[in-house]
Amino acid sequence: MAIITRNTEEIVTKEELEALVNSDKQPSAYVDMSQAGRSHMGHVLTVNKLLDLQQAGFKIIVLLADVHAYLNEKRNNGRSSKDR
C-alpha cells in the first residue's frame, strides 16, 4: 500500500483501495495523454506514479492521443494556446 499511496494528495477511500488490491482481479490504471506542446518535467509526476502502480502489480494502460493533439494544432493554424 505504501508504494501506491506515496506522493498522492488524496485517495477516494483507503478501504476501497485495499479491497481492490486484495481482490483476485488484477487492478488497472488508465491515463490519457493528449499533449498540445512538448513534453515537460510535469509529465514526470504522472510517469512516476504509473511506475509505482506497475511495481505494485497494476496493469497500466496509456492512451497517447498524439493524432488528436496534432489535429487540434492544425485546426488552430499552429497557434499555441497563448496566442488564442
C-alpha atoms as one frame of an Amber mdcrd trajectory, in Angstrom:
protein
   0.000   0.000   0.000   2.844   2.395   0.748   4.118   2.447  -2.841   0.588
   3.004  -4.183  -0.180   5.899  -1.861   3.195   7.659  -1.778   3.266  11.145
  -3.285  -0.532  11.255  -3.533  -2.734  14.052  -2.306  -5.881  12.015  -1.789
  -7.343   8.562  -2.297 -11.050   8.005  -2.911 -11.215   5.677   0.088  -8.445
   3.662   1.658 -10.889   0.789   2.264 -11.853   0.669  -1.416  -8.206   0.682
  -2.486  -7.353  -2.099  -0.029 -10.297  -4.177  -1.271  -9.126  -3.713  -4.875
  -5.535  -4.626  -4.099  -6.575  -7.666  -2.038  -9.061  -8.985  -4.624  -8.298
 -11.737  -7.118  -8.646  -9.289 -10.029  -5.572  -7.525 -11.357  -6.117  -3.802
 -10.787  -5.514  -1.442 -13.678  -4.629   2.212 -14.078  -5.501   4.298 -17.137
  -4.107   7.648 -18.247  -4.958   9.670 -21.358  -2.152  11.940 -22.529  -3.081
  14.451 -25.205  -0.161  16.815 -25.403  -0.662  20.153 -27.088   3.014  21.001
 -26.808   6.330  19.483 -25.951   6.862  17.080 -23.113   7.991  18.774 -19.927
   9.011  17.921 -16.372   5.374  17.976 -15.238   4.853  14.715 -17.106   7.414
  13.046 -14.838   4.913  13.108 -11.962   2.413  11.033 -13.921   5.052   8.632
 -15.219   6.491   8.124 -11.718   3.062   7.259 -10.319   2.408   4.837 -13.183
   5.736   3.145 -12.397   4.722   2.892  -8.722   1.416   1.315  -9.671   3.070
  -1.076 -12.106   5.525  -2.156  -9.407   2.532  -2.780  -7.117   1.016  -5.157
  -9.701  -1.353  -2.853 -11.588  -1.891  -3.254 -15.327  -1.008   0.119 -16.878
  -2.912   1.461 -19.890  -1.689   4.650 -21.575  -3.529   6.343 -24.426  -1.196
   8.654 -26.314  -3.558  10.903 -28.219  -0.850  12.263 -30.493  -3.027  12.337
 -33.607  -5.716  14.191 -31.647  -3.154  16.739 -30.427  -1.783  17.119 -33.966
  -5.245  17.744 -35.410  -6.016  20.315 -32.699  -2.774  22.122 -33.505  -3.571
  22.033 -37.232  -7.129  23.300 -36.611  -5.699  26.249 -34.699  -3.325  27.056
 -37.587  -0.276  26.316 -35.479  -1.202  28.915 -32.843  -0.415  27.906 -29.306
  -2.951  28.357 -26.521  -1.083  31.554 -25.536  -1.871  33.096 -28.935  -5.603
  32.368 -28.888
